[in-house]
Each structure stands twice: as structure tokens, then as C-alpha cells.
Amino acid sequence: MGFLVVFACPLAAMRHQSKAVPDEAGSVGLGCRLTNRPPSQSGMMQAMADPVTGADVQGASFSSDQQALLEITRRFGNEVVAPVADELDRRTDPAECFSWDIVEQADAAGIRTATLAKEYGGADIDSLTTAMIIEELGKFDLGVSVVLAQTLKIAQTLQAAATPDQQERFIPDYAADPRGLL
């Protein structure tokens, strides 16, 4: 029996490139499958819309807010992360491989707090939009993507699961600290 993996991130496809089977368009990125069976037999959904152009596939489309957030994230990746990613990766001391400057600039761009409710200064984005931002960051540096992914997901969880008292004790301090990570 074959198995199916639909990659949300083209980098994941590159890691598994030796086993990846291109889809009908020849793509081994978004919509890639690890199977010999065609999509019609595997039950795989086709790739969704391009979040930047909004090109519609299977009725999927992205809002103008999602497109704007992705553009902010892409600009942040190009201007802040990409120029230092290789140098950070070359460092042998783990303490020197992390950049507080990137975290602070992610805060300035609104990325670090994007999942927070607007009352806390966030953009109140949903899980799909969060995943789209994390995927975009992963194109520039997986380490930065993972650090911010955890922070964004935990901020969402904290808002949903914490009591109002706990929210008032923790969220404002996190939101106000440009180096705040969860």
C-alpha cells in the first residue's frame, strides 16, 4: 500500500526529493505526493491557490489580508532573515546561532504577535494564515520559522485556554516585549 504526503512547504519536498513524484504540472513543491498512484486514486487534493497572486484552484482563494501578511512576511524574509541566515548557520556555538535582532524586527513587522487578539496589539490571524506565514518564513530559514511558529501557536493556545485572569497576567507582558518568545 502506498502512502501520501502533501507538502505544505516546498522545502519539505526538497528534503524528500529522491522519493518525490511530481504532480501533473511537474511540481515537486506544493501538492507533491510520495506515491506512485495518480491523485484520482490516492484521494489527494490538488494544490491550493497561490497566496500571492490569488490564482484560484479548486475554488480556493486567499483574502487580501492574507496576501498582505504574506507580502510583509516575504519582505521581512528577504530584507532581514536571508542576509544573515547563512552566517548564523555557519556558527559553531549554538548560543551564537540565534539572532535577537531577527526577533525584534519580527516584532516591528507585526509577525511575532500576529496571532494575538487586536486588543493586545495583534492581527488576530487564524490558524491557516499562521501556517501560511510560517511556511513563507521557512523559505528563508527553518530555524527562524520554527522559533516563530512555536511562539505564534502558543500565543493562540494561551488566548484560547487560559482563564481571563491568566490572560491578563501573561499576554500583555509578552505582547509588550519585542524579544518575547513563547
N, C-alpha and C positions, 0 to 999 in steps of 0.2 A: 504494500500500500504506500503510495506517495504521500508527501506532506506538503503543506502550503505555507509560505511565509509571504505576507505582503509587507514590504518595507515602507515605512513612513519616511525614512531618511535614506537618500542615495548613498551616504557613507556606509550604511549598513550593507547595502548591496555590494559596494566595493570590497568590503571585508570578506564577503562570501562569493566573490566574482567567479571563482573557479567552478562553483556549482550553479551559478545563476543562469536561468534560461530567459532570454529576452521575451518581452511580450510582443504582440503583433506589430507594434510600432518600432520594435528593435530596442526598446528601453530596458535597461537593467537597473534603473533607479526606481522612482515611484511607480508602483504597480508591478514590480518584479516578482516573479514567483520561483520557488525552488521545487519544481515538479516537471515531469515530462508530459503531464496531461494538459490539454488546452483549457483555457479559462471556462469554457462552457461545461466541461466535465468536472473541473475541480471546484466549481462554485465560486471562484474568485471574482470579486468585483473589479471593474476596470478602474484605472487611476482617476482620481477626482480632479476638479478644476484647478488650474494654475492660480494660486492665490494672488499673484502679482497682476496678471493680465485679466483674471476673472473668466478665462475661457471656460465655457460650460461643457462638462462631460457628465452624462447620466443625470442631468438636472441639477448637479451641484453647482453652487456659486458661493462666493465669499463676499461679505459685506464691505462697504467702503471703509468702515472702521478697521476690519481685519486687514485689508490691503494696506491701509495707512500704518498700522502697527508693524506689519511685515517690512514695509519700506524703512521705518525707523530702525528696526532690528537689523536689516541688511546694511544700512548706512553705518550703524554702530559697529557691526562686524567688520566692514571694510575699513573704517577710519580708526577704530580703537583696538579691536582684537587681532585682526590679521597682521598689522605691522609688528606686533610683539610675540605672536604665538610661537613662531619657530625658535626665537631666542629663549623664551620661557621653557619650551620643551627640551632644549639642549642643556639646561642647567642640571647639575647632578644632585644638588642639595634640594630635597623636597620643599624645604621652607622658602627657597628662592624661586620655586616654580609657580608660585601663586602671586597674583597681582591685585593688590588692594586698589590700585588706580583703575583697573577694569571694573571692579565692583562699584567704585564711586561714580564712574562715568555711566555705568548701567543705571545707577540711581538717578543721575542727572537726566538721562534719556527717558526715565519713567519705566524702564524694563524691570528693575528689581522689585518694584512694588505694583506691577501691573495687575496682579490678581486680587489686590486689596480692594475693598469697597471704596466708593468715591468719598464717603465720609472720612476715610483715613488717608485720602490723597491718592488712591489707586485708580485704575481704569476699570475695575470690576469685570475683568475679562473672564470668559467661560473656559472650560477645560479644553475644548477644541482649539480655541485661539491660543491658549497656553502651549499646547502641543505644537502648533504651527511656529510659534516664536522659538521654542526650544529646538525644533528641527532646523530652523534658519541659523540659530547660533552654532549648532553642531557643524554647519558647513565651514565655519571659521576655526573653531577649536572645541573639541569634545569636552575637555576639562571645564572650560567656561560654561558650556552648555549644561553639564551635569550639576555644577555648583548652583547655577541659577534655576535649573529645573527643580532641584530639591527645595530651594527657597520658595519658589512660586507655588509648588504643590503644598508645602507645609503651611504657607500663609492661607491658602484656600481652606485647608483642613482645619486650621486653627479658628477661622471665622465660622466654619460650619459646626464644629464640635465643641468649642469652648463655651462656657457659660458667659452671660453678659459681663459678669464681674471679671472673669479671666480675660476676656477680650479687652476690657478697659485697662487691665494691668499690663498686658503684654504688647498688644498691637500698636498703640501709639508710640511706644519707645522704639519698637522695631521700625516703624514707618519713618520716624524722625532721624534715625541713624543711617547715614549714607553708606556705612560699612555693615549694616545689619544683614546678617545671613541666618537662615534657619536650618 
